[in-house]
């Protein structure tokens, strides 16, 4: 029998099942994009690593330092290509993160404190433990101490990709827990960047950014729907953040949080926050993130100096922070919340499942590399941190796969398993349920 023809379990209330599947479908599509884009991200990182250590190493450095000019006349800005990727295109990445946070706050796991208590606690534990482990090794060095934020972040694409490789062993509840945890983790990373990695904040720049935000709110009040009109006030927010010496990618988060969660024209139209996120997500996942990896993962082994002071402690702090600190913090924080009866584990997710989530949470690629670029000005320290991040992420992925294979049963316990198992297989367009709902919604002749 074809997958699309699998009947619902006996005794299923068809109306409730249709509603549940419609709610889960956007999550499935999000997970599918993240899972498959993880392979593209990995390929880009490997290409960068090989390229930076090949006979064409000079061309790798020359490409990212090539000046690119934008603007007109006296308002032209010329910056290296690397700048436009990390501070420009990554703003779009952070914008999508802001949209995800806005959606979660509106009707996701973060819309209700009781529902969000577990992923919030797990994410906080998963940020604090790695930072403390890093500081245990590097608190005594003024140059290295600033890197405590590097092992705090989880890479959603790689983490979801690893869960996808475990297939039917992973119940939907675990994927939801990982997604919610990773989004809260992103919030923490954004706050860390804004507060601790933005020095000498300029009040004038904040005023400019505030003017751009007021422009966005004014456009919304005027009923302007076309997204292209918001590019101008969005650019003002970005320039204001740059002038304020706050990392300009934070502008993307702010604009994402301002995006409306209600449809313009009623129930038949999707809310702007969902529509824009759906439109941009593939471009970010398959374009911007791999380009970021290509531009930043090229660690030249010639630039590493194992004999330099701090090489061992920096490497150990990042590696143990991600591989050990992440699962330790996530599991302990979750355990404490459950024992205090402040929340409960989601249905179908036991403690071994939480451990698997903790292990893959140690995959800290994109955001970790991004923060390392802000934390270290010394080229040797930056190269060491990047190599430690790549190695740690590979180890965390391998550990997550092994633990998942050993700890999780080879079947789904969730009633909706036929719908959500097999990540890309469950994401058919059009979905059979779409066709069924469409038929039922047609007026009878």
N, C-alpha and C positions, 0 to 999 in steps of 0.2 A: 504493500500500500504506500502511495506517495506520502511524503511528509505533510503536505498541505491537506491530505484527506484523513489525517488521524482524528478519530472522533474524540469528544471530550470524555473524561472519566465518568463512569456510571453514577447517577445521582447528582450530577452537576446542575446547578441552577444556571441555565443558559444566559439569562439576562445579566446576572451578576458576573458571569465569566466574560461576557462581551465587554462589560464596563472595565473589568480588571485588565483585560488584554489591551484595551485602548489606552489605559493609563500607563501600562508597561511598555507600549510600543516605542514612544520617544526615548525611553531609557535604553531599550534594545538597540536602537539606531545609534545612540551616543556610544554605547559600549562597542558596537561593531566598528565604528570609525576609529575609536581609540585603539582597539585591539589590532586592527589591520595596519594602522599608521605606525604602531610600534615597530613593525618590521621595516618600514621605510626609514624611520628614525635610526634604527640600528644600522641599516645599510649606509646611511649618510655618515654616521659616526665612524664606521669602519673605513669608509673611503677617505675621510679626513685624516684618520690615524695613519693609514698607509701612505697617503699623499705627502703628509708632513715628514715622513721618514724615508722618502724615496729620493732618487736623483733629481726630481723636480721640486724639491722642497722650497727652493727660492721662488718658484712661481706661485706656490701656495701662499706664502707671506705677501708677495707682491700683489696678488689679487685682492686680498682683504684690506690692504693699505692703499689701494688705488683711490684717488680723490673723486668724489661724485658731488656735483653742484646742483642745488635746487633753488628755485626762486627767480626773481627778475630784478635787474638793475642793482641798486644799493641794498636790496633785501635778499640777495643771493647768499646762500650758505654752502660752503664747500667742506665736506667732511669725508673721511675714509669710508669705504663700503662697509667695513666692520661696524662703524658707528650707526649707519642707516639700518643695518640689520638688528643690532642689539637695542638701539634706542628708538628706532622707527618701526620696523616691522613687528618687533616684539611687543609694541604697544597694542597692536591688533590682537596678539595672543592674550595679553592681559585684559583687553576689552572683552574677549570671549570668556575669560575667567570671571570677570565682573558680571557678565550676563548669567553665567552658571550660578554664581552666588545669589544674584537677584532672584533667579527662578527658585532656588532652594529656600530662600527666605520667604518667598510668596506662597508656594504650595508644595515644597519638598520636605526633606528631613529636618531642615532648620526652621520650618514654619511653626513648629510646636516644640517647646522646650523639653517635654517629656520624650518625644520621639527623637529629638536631636541630642539628648543627654549623653547617650553612649558614644556616638561618633565624635562629639565635641570633646568628651573626656579622653577618648582614645587618641585623638589628634593632638591634644595638648600634651599628653604623656609621651606621644611619639615625637614631639618637638623638644621637650625639656630634656629627656634622657640622652639623646644624641649630643645636644649642646653641652651638657654636663660632662659627658665622657670626653668630648673634644677638649674641654677646658682642663680636665685632669691632666692631660698630656701637654697642654700648651699655655696654661695660665701664666707661667713664669716668663714667657717671651712676649714683649710688647709688639713685635712685628707679626707674630702668629696668633696672638690672642683674638684679633679681630675676625678670625675665620670661624668663630663658634656657630655662625648661622649657616655654614655650608652644609653640614649633614642633617639639617632639620627637615628638608623638603622631600616629598614623594613625587615621582613622575607618574602621572595618571596613565599615559599611553603605554609605557613599558609594564607597569603593574597590572593593568587590565589585560595586556597581551599575554602575560604569564598565566593569569587566571584562565584565559581563553584556551591555552594549551592543556589545561587540566580538564577541559570539556565538561562532561556531565557530572563530574565529581563536585563541581561548585554549585551550590544552591543559589537561586536569585538573591536571597537575603544577604549572602556574603558579598555579592557584587554591589548591592546597594550600600552596604556598610563601607566597602572600600571606596566607592565613589564619594559618599558623604564625608568620609574621613579625609580623603585627598583634597576635596574642595575646602574644608575647614583648614587643612594643612596649608593650602594656597593662601587663605586669608592670613594665617600666621606669618607666612613668608612675605606677603605684601606689607604687613605691618612692620616686620623686621627691616625690610628694605627702606620703607618710608622713614622710620624712626632712627635706626642705627647706621644705615649706610647712605644717608643724605646729610652732608655736613654744611654748615654755614648757610642756613635757610635765609633767603632774601624775601623781605616783606613785600617788596614791589612785585616780584614774580608771583607771589601768592595772590596779590590783587588782580594781576592779569589773568591768572587761572580762574579766580572767582568771577571775573567778568565773562569768561567763556562759559562757565557753568550757568550763570544767569541768562546768557544767550540761549543755551539749550532749553532751560526751563521756560523762557519766553516763547520760543518756537513751539514747544509743546502746548502752551496755553493758547497759542494762535491756531492750533490744529494743523500744523504743518506735518505731513505724514512722510514725505519722500526723504529717505535716509541721506541722500546726497546733500541736502540743504544743511544737514548737521555737521558736515565736514568742516565748515568754516569755524563755528564756535568750538568744535572739537580740537581743531588745530590751535586755537587760541589757548585752550586749556593745556595742551601739550607744550606750547612755547612758554607759557607761564610757569609750568613745572620745571622746565629746563632752566629758565631764568632764575627760579627760586632755589636752584641747586638741589631740588628733590628729583629723584630719578624720574624722567619723563614718562616711563611706562606706567607709572601710577595714574596718569591721566586716563589711560585706557580703562582701568578698574573703576574710577569715578564715573566715567561716562556710561559704562555698563550698568552700574548701580542706579543710574538715573533713567534707564530705559523703562518705558511703561510695561506693566504686567497685565493690563486690560486691553482687549481688542478695541480697535477704533470703531468698527461698524457693527458690533454686537456679537452674538454667539457663533455666527457662521464664519468669522474671520479669526485667525490665530493672533494671539497677543504679539506685539512687536518684539518683546524679549525672546519669545520662542522662535518667531520667524527669522529674526536676524541671526540668532545663534545657530539655527539649522542651516542658514545660508553660508555663514562664515566658517562653521566648524570644519568642514572638509578642507577648505583652503588653508586654514591654520594647521590642521593635522598633517596634511600631505604636502604642504608647501613651506609655510613659515618655520615650523619646528624642524623639519629636516634641513632647511637652509641654515638655521641657527646652529644645528649640530655640525654641519659641514664647516661653518665658519669658526666654531669654537672648540671642537673636539680634536683638532689636529695638534696633538701634543708631540713635539719633537723630542726624541730621547736624548738628542745632543744637548738640549736645554736643561736636562735633569742633572743634578749634582748630588749624588748620594752622600758625598763627604761634607756637604754644606750643613752648617748648624741648623737644626730644625727639620731636616728632611725626614728623619725617622718619626719624630713626634707628630709632625703635620700629617704624614701618611697614616700613622696609627690612629690619630684622632678622627680623621675622616672615615677610615675603613671600619674601625670598631663602632664609631658613632652610627653609621648607617646599618651595618650588618648585625650588630648586637644591640645598640641603643634603641633603634626603631622598634623591633619586635618586643624588647623588654618593656619599653615605655607604653606601647599600645596595649599589651596584655595586662600589665600590672594596673594601669589606669582603668581598663575595662573591668578587671576583677574587683577592684576597690568599689567602683560604682554599683556593680551588681550585688556585692556583699552588703553594701550600705542600703540596698533596696531603693536606690534612686532611679534605677532603670533595670531592664531585663535584656537578655540576649534575644535578637530577632529569631522568629520561628525558623527552624531548619538550620540554624547556625550554632554549633556547639563551641566549646573552648578550643578544640583542635582547629576549627575553622577560623577562629579569631587569631590563633597562632599563625596560620597560613597568611592571613591578611597582614599581620605584623611583619612576617618575613618579606613578602613582596613590597611592603611599605618601605623597605630599605633600599629600593631602587630609586635613587635620587638624581636622575640625570639632568633634565633640562633646567629646573630651578636651581639645583645645586651648582651647576656650572655657571649659571647666570650670577648667583651670589658670590661665587669665588672670584669672578671678574671684578666685583665691587670691593671685595675684602682685601685682595692682595695687589699691591702695586709692583712688587718685585717679580720679575719674569720667571725666575727659578721657582719661587714659592707658588706662583700661579700654575705653572706646568706640573708641579708636584701634586697640587690639589686636584687638578683635572684628571691626572692619571689615577689618583686614588679614588676619585669619583667613578671613573670608568670601571676600575677593578672591583670596587665595592658593589656597584650595580650588577655586574656580572655574577659575583658571588651570591648576592641577595636573590637574584633571579633563579640561580641553580638551587639554592637552599629552599626557596619557595616551591619550586617544582618537586623536589625530593620529598619535602614534608607533606605537600599536597597529595602526592601519589601514595604515601604511606599512611597518612592520617585520615583522608576523606574517602568515604565509600564510593564505589564506581557507579553511582546512580544518584538521581535527584530525589529529594524527599518532598519537594514542593508540589502542590496540586497542579500548578501551571507548568510543570516540567515540559510537556510536549510543546508548549509555546515558546519558552525562553531558553531551552537548552540548545547547544550547538551554535555558538555565537554567529559564524555568519549565517548558518542555515535558517535560523529563525527570522531573519530580516528580509523577507521577500517583499517586493513591491510590484503590484499591489498585494497587500496581505489578504488572505481569504476572508478574514473577518471584515475587512473594508468592503469587500464585494457583498457580503451577507448583509451588513448594515445598510449599504446603499440600496439593496433590493427591498429591505423592509421599510426604508424611508420613502420609497416611491409611492405616490398616490395611486390608489386602485382605480382601474379604468371602469 
